[in-house]
Amino acid sequence: MQNLGSCSYTVIISTSCSSPRYTRDQISLAFGDGYGNQVYAPRLDDPGTRAFDKCSSDTYEINGPCAYQICYVYLYRSGPDGWVPGRVKIFGHSSKAVTFSYNKYVPESIWYGFNYCNSISHSNSLTLSGLSKLLL
């Protein structure tokens, strides 16, 4: 894993118009590059701020290890409402802005997303081995 210092990222998460009107689901985010640099943001949800309401966008400033070009993103959803993300757009200091389009239901209690770091394979689900140390 590269140690490139600490960087700030702007992350815009839109909620699909097919999502419930509001959600009590707990939403976490992980993204990174192909060199092992990973940014983890637990519990982005906050029902008091109406985060992740239907047809809305929420912007977050997230600090984490500096990464090269972001090539994967995973969301973790836990809760009763069935929140549906639209897309996740990530702006980083040393990488081009990247957008990952979901527009479908995210299964509960698993890391779900996209990995385009290796052109040979990409997956919609992440094994816990990559994030297990972050969940403890």
PLY file of the C-alpha trace (Angstrom):
ply
format ascii 1.0
element vertex 136
property float x
property float y
property float z
element edge 135
property int vertex1
property int vertex2
end_header
0.00 0.00 0.00
1.30 3.42 -0.93
1.52 6.11 1.73
0.84 9.34 -0.11
-0.30 11.42 2.86
-3.78 12.70 3.57
-6.09 14.13 0.94
-9.57 15.59 0.75
-12.25 14.24 -1.59
-15.58 15.70 -2.59
-18.19 12.98 -2.97
-21.65 13.63 -4.40
-24.17 10.86 -3.86
-27.49 11.15 -5.63
-30.54 9.21 -4.56
-32.70 7.65 -7.25
-36.23 8.90 -7.79
-37.31 5.26 -7.39
-35.98 5.26 -3.82
-38.30 5.59 -0.82
-39.24 9.21 0.02
-36.79 9.20 2.92
-34.60 6.57 4.50
-33.50 5.44 7.92
-30.96 3.11 6.33
-27.35 3.35 7.45
-25.09 4.18 4.49
-21.30 3.77 4.36
-18.88 4.29 1.47
-15.48 2.90 0.45
-13.48 3.85 -2.64
-9.92 3.73 -3.86
-7.36 3.16 -6.55
-5.64 0.12 -8.02
-2.61 0.49 -5.72
-4.28 -0.35 -2.43
-5.09 3.19 -1.33
-8.58 3.09 0.16
-10.84 5.74 1.66
-13.56 4.62 4.05
-16.47 6.78 5.22
-18.72 5.12 7.80
-22.27 6.22 8.48
-22.85 9.03 6.00
-26.56 8.89 6.81
-28.15 11.40 9.16
-31.97 11.31 9.30
-31.98 14.71 11.01
-30.54 16.36 7.89
-32.79 14.58 5.38
-29.76 12.96 3.78
-30.52 10.50 0.99
-34.07 11.69 0.37
-35.73 10.60 -2.89
-34.53 12.53 -6.01
-31.86 14.42 -4.06
-28.07 14.82 -4.01
-25.86 15.02 -0.95
-22.29 16.33 -0.95
-19.60 15.19 1.47
-16.02 16.28 2.09
-14.14 13.14 3.06
-10.53 12.95 4.20
-8.43 9.87 3.71
-5.24 8.52 2.24
-4.20 10.11 -1.03
-5.01 7.90 -3.99
-4.16 7.83 -7.65
-7.03 7.50 -10.12
-10.15 6.28 -8.28
-11.29 3.06 -9.95
-13.63 1.42 -7.47
-16.50 2.37 -5.19
-18.65 0.33 -2.83
-21.69 1.28 -0.78
-22.90 -0.50 2.33
-26.58 -0.23 3.24
-28.16 -1.55 6.40
-31.73 -0.85 7.38
-35.43 -1.40 6.71
-36.18 1.15 3.98
-34.38 -0.09 0.87
-32.58 3.12 -0.15
-31.74 3.21 -3.90
-28.66 5.21 -4.95
-28.59 6.99 -8.29
-24.89 7.68 -8.77
-21.71 8.43 -6.86
-19.35 11.10 -8.20
-15.89 11.47 -6.64
-13.52 14.40 -7.08
-9.97 13.92 -5.85
-6.89 16.13 -5.75
-4.69 13.92 -7.93
-7.29 12.07 -9.98
-9.91 12.94 -12.56
-13.52 13.11 -11.40
-15.20 9.75 -11.75
-18.87 8.77 -11.73
-20.31 5.37 -10.85
-23.96 4.84 -11.81
-26.08 2.57 -9.64
-29.77 3.32 -10.27
-30.77 0.05 -8.66
-31.46 -1.44 -5.28
-28.41 -2.09 -3.10
-28.65 -5.39 -1.21
-28.67 -5.10 2.57
-25.58 -5.70 4.71
-23.02 -6.32 1.95
-20.54 -4.04 0.23
-21.98 -3.44 -3.24
-20.48 -1.48 -6.10
-18.04 -1.36 -8.96
-14.38 -2.23 -9.43
-12.80 -1.09 -12.68
-9.22 -1.27 -11.42
-8.50 -4.40 -13.41
-9.96 -4.52 -16.91
-10.07 -8.33 -16.77
-12.77 -8.40 -14.12
-15.18 -6.17 -12.30
-17.60 -7.13 -9.61
-20.81 -5.82 -8.14
-20.07 -7.19 -4.69
-17.02 -6.97 -2.48
-15.81 -9.72 -0.25
-15.31 -8.73 3.34
-11.62 -9.58 3.19
-10.88 -6.20 1.64
-12.85 -4.28 4.23
-12.81 -6.57 7.23
-10.28 -4.51 9.13
-12.46 -1.46 8.61
-15.59 -3.10 9.99
-14.08 -4.20 13.28
0 1
1 2
2 3
3 4
4 5
5 6
6 7
7 8
8 9
9 10
10 11
11 12
12 13
13 14
14 15
15 16
16 17
17 18
18 19
19 20
20 21
21 22
22 23
23 24
24 25
25 26
26 27
27 28
28 29
29 30
30 31
31 32
32 33
33 34
34 35
35 36
36 37
37 38
38 39
39 40
40 41
41 42
42 43
43 44
44 45
45 46
46 47
47 48
48 49
49 50
50 51
51 52
52 53
53 54
54 55
55 56
56 57
57 58
58 59
59 60
60 61
61 62
62 63
63 64
64 65
65 66
66 67
67 68
68 69
69 70
70 71
71 72
72 73
73 74
74 75
75 76
76 77
77 78
78 79
79 80
80 81
81 82
82 83
83 84
84 85
85 86
86 87
87 88
88 89
89 90
90 91
91 92
92 93
93 94
94 95
95 96
96 97
97 98
98 99
99 100
100 101
101 102
102 103
103 104
104 105
105 106
106 107
107 108
108 109
109 110
110 111
111 112
112 113
113 114
114 115
115 116
116 117
117 118
118 119
119 120
120 121
121 122
122 123
123 124
124 125
125 126
126 127
127 128
128 129
129 130
130 131
131 132
132 133
133 134
134 135
